[in-house]
Amino acid sequence: MINFLQKESPLSVLLIRLQLALFILAVSVSALAQDRPPNIVFIMADDLGYGDLGCYGQKDLLTPNIDRIAKNGMLFSYCYAGSAVCAPARDALMTGRHSGHLDRRDNQAKANRNEPMYTGLVAMPDQTVTVAEILKKQGYATGGFGKWGLGNPGTTGTPDKQGFDLWYGYVDQVHAHSYYTDYLVRATPEAGCKNEAVTQNQGGKEVIYSADLINREALQFIRDNKDQPFFAYLATTLPHGKYEAPELGPFTDRDWPDKAKTYAAMLYRLDEHVGQVLDLLKELGIDDNTIVFFTADHGPEQVSVKRFNGALGQRGIKRSLYEGGVRVPMVVQWPGKIKAGSTSDFIWWHPDFFATACDLAGLDRVPESVDGVSVLPTLLGKPQKPHPHFYFEFYSPFQQSVRKGKWKAIRFGTDKPSELYDLDADPNEKNNLAGRFPRIVRELEQIMAWSRTSNRYWPTRP
C-alpha cells in the first residue's frame, strides 16, 4: 500500500488533518442537531371561532398564514378546548387536567383574603405541575407571551413561579382587555412580576397596540434561544374584545357593522403575527426542528357567530358546554415529520398537549395528575386509540357534559334532566334523544359523577 501522506509536505499534512477534523466536527454537530428535541411553539388565539379560518372554510375573513400551517402540516377536523372560558381553558392546557380536576373551573370565583392563593381570583397552587416546568427540567428555555390569567402578582400562580423563564404581556385577565394599556408585565424567576410602562400610551393616549409589543417579544425570545430547545407559548389576546384595532386594513370599505370590521381586522393582525413567527423560524434555519401548534382557547363570541358563522352552525358559544362553546381549531406543522396537507378525524383536546409535549421532549412518563394522552402518534401518521370519553364542567351557570363516542350528554345542574345527542347524526345538537335512550343517559351521568374531584370553590350545584 502506498502511503500518500509521506509524499506531502508537513504543511499539506497539517491542512489535510485540519480538514478531517472539521469534517468530523460537522458530522458531530449534525448528529447532535438530529438528536436535539424539537422546539415547541404553541399559539393560542382568544375567543376565535374555528369557522373563522380559511382552512376551515371561511370566505370573508383573511387568514393566509394560519392556513399555511394547515397546508404545511395537519388539520384536525375535531378538537376540544379544556373549558368554555379563558381561565380554566388555560389551566387545562398548562396542567394537562380536565375541568373536573382543575383549580380554576370558571373565571369568577374568588379566594379568601387569608389564603395564600389570594389576590383576587383563585390562583394556581404552588404544588401545581405545569408543562413549562416539565420542559424546563428537560433543558428547554420557556417563554410565555400574551395573557396568563392563572394567578395575579402576589400569589403562587404567576408564570414566573410556574415554570416560565420569561413572561411578557398580561398576568391579570381583566387587564388583558385593553389593547392600549399604559403598562405590560415582564416576569422572570429572578425578578418576579415587574410592570413596564408603555410610555407612548401614557395619559390615555392610544399609540402602541399591545399585541404588536407582545409578538415582538415572542420573536426576540425565539432569536435568543435558537441554539437550544425552546418552548414558546404565544397566548395572544387577539381577537378578544374590547374590539379595537390600529387600522381596518382590507376591511375598511366592507359594508359590515363597525364591530364586525374591527373583529376582522384584529384577526388579520393576528394572522400577520403568525406569519412573522413562521418566517422567523425559516430565516433562522430551525423550522424543520420546530413543531408549531395553532388553536383557540374556547368557542367564539357573538360577533364571530352572527356575522361570520364562526361556530359553523353548531349550538352554543363561549360560556356554553354545547359544541359551539368548546370546539376549537387545531392545525399543526412540523416539516419533514407531519405530512403536509394532511387531515385527521382523531378527536383530542387541550389537556392532551401536556403529554404530547413530554413525548416530544423525550420523556416516557408524565405526572400522574395529567388526564391527557400524547397525540404524537396521530401527528406522525400512526394509528391511535380514541379517547374513552371527554368530560367538562363549568359554572356560569353550572353545567356538566360528557362525550363518549358519538353520544353526548349535557345538563344544567344536578337536579335537571340530562339532554342526550347523537353527534354523528346531529352535530348541531337539535334533537334531544334522552327519552329514547335512558340507559345511555344513566351511563354518561355516572361518568359525570366520578370524573370530578370535590373542591370548595367549585361545588356541584342544583
Secondary structure, 3 states (H helix, E strand, C coil): CCCHHHHCCHHHHHHHHHHHHHHHHHHHHHHHHHHCCCEEEEEEECCCCHHHCHHHCCCCCCCHHHHHHHHHCEEECCEECCCCCHHHHHHHHHHCCCCCCCCCCCCCCECCCCCCCCCCECCCCCCCCCHHHHHHHCCCEEEEEEECCCCCCCCCCCHHHCCCCEEEEECCCCHHHCCCCCEEEEEECCCEEEEEECHHHHHHCCCCCHHHHHHHHHHHHHHHCCCCCEEEEEECCCCCCCCCCCCCHHHCCCCCCHHHHHHHHHHHHHHHHHHHHHHHHHHCCCHHHEEEEEEECCCCCHHHHHHHCCCCCCCCCCCCCCHHHHECCEEEECCCCCCCCEEECCCEECCHHHHHHHHHCCCCCCCCCCCCCCCHHHHCCCCCCCCCCEEEEEECCEEEEEEECCEEEEECCCCCCCEEEECCCCCCCCCCCCCCCHHHHHHHHHHHHHCCCCCCCCCCCC
